Amino acid sequence: MERRKAIKKQRKGIKKSYRITVVGCGHVGLVTGACFAELGYKVCCVDKDKKKVSSLKKLILPFYEPGLFELVEKNYKERRLEFTPDLKKAIKSAQVIFIAVGTPPNPDGSADLSSLERIAYLVAKNLNSYKLVVEKSTVPVQTGEKIKETILRYRKNNRPFDVASNPEFLREGKAVHDFLHPDRIVIGVESERAEKILKDLYRSLKAPIVVTDINTAEIIKHASNSFLATKISFINAVARVCDLAKANIDKVAEAMGLDPRIGKEFLKAGIGYGGFCFPKDLEAFLYISKKLGYEFTLLREVKRINEEQKKYFVEKIKDYLWILKDKKIAILGLSFKPDTDDMRFASSLDIIEYLLKEGSRLVLYDPQSKKEAKKLLKGKKVKFAKDPYQAVRDCDCVCFLTEWDEFKRLNFKRIKKLMRMPLIADGRNMLDRAYVESLGFKYLGMGK
Ligand code: UDX
């Protein structure tokens, strides 16, 4: 209600006159564009992929994100949101340009920033009036400086521009909520004009705004994601000790989390973090720190622990079953976390690889990511089941690799009857151990 009032108020105000262009219709770009449109601004979303743009115009979204379709549909129909492949035109018509293109990892861990350079070049060539160019994608520190240098280098006139950093902290599956209800908004700027525009744009969101310089804003993003990954690897390392000491990691995490200095979030032990952000961002931070002259060995260890967790999970099953060759194993959950079909850098991919190397026969099931999984596992000897019950039939072990709600509601009595050997390997510590053991299952958890 309050937010609606705020939006109404804002629509009446001058702020709505800012015209925004968002470059890149990926997860970050599309959510950013749709949410700014929802806040009352006129937004043009650009993507070089013409097919994607024409699908978006038919309201077909390239990925699933809760709540996003509704925002896109509403704002597109009300003409606050438009889609185009024409970047030059979109640059010319905008005052604020958010760059949300991909920065995929190079083989050496550095980020591929060629798309950013191209956009900076095109901004320079199409600088028909003042523009604020804002980095939204996760980029290595000092990228803002490079964008500025590039625009200055190719600019044919003296029209003013600013570069700013405004890192996103959106989680997949909660991205719309995270945009509209942020914990904080970080703004890295070099001029009062840029600061004012960005503060204006976000005014109705009522979140604390941290204003700083561009390099600091870029580091805030690196440090936040790396710290969260560190928290996960820390608790996973403690889980290893819990296994050895016969202690319970869930209780350890619960008690630790009650200390407000620690906090309860991101203390869930299991098969480690995956997804398109943490592995890539950690790698990029390691790379850039080294390039600047600092060996961030702590992060190297965070990464090593994360990789080891997946091997450790398979070792646990092997310890119990002795021989994995020809054992039939069901994998329930493939996406890197629940409520998404995203399988990029999912922990399940490594675990599947290790089990296949051991010669196991795998049957996979995921509520959303079957299509993605089929693409990524093309040529691998795996089968897909239509539901969890079909997956576990005659299996020697069932692995839980993503904590989908639907798995918590499974009929475990039925599952036990269907399996050849009632073994549960719970990679996400999501099941009630006492309950499944009372049904006669052997339960392997991660640190409990
Ligand atoms: C993350 C950050 O949370 C977000 O702020 C940033 O902008 C993008 O990267 P996302 O990748 O969508 O978001 O997923 P997140 O919910 O953070 O989970 C990342 C991974 O960590 C998942 O594989 C998840 O299963 C794992 N995880 C998370 C744990 O293993 N334990 C935890 O306690 C929390």
Residues whose N, C-alpha, C, O or C-beta is under 5 A from the ligand:
A	BS01	UDX	E168 F169 L170 R171 E172 I232 F266 L267 K268 G272 Y273 G274 G275 C277 F278 F336 K337
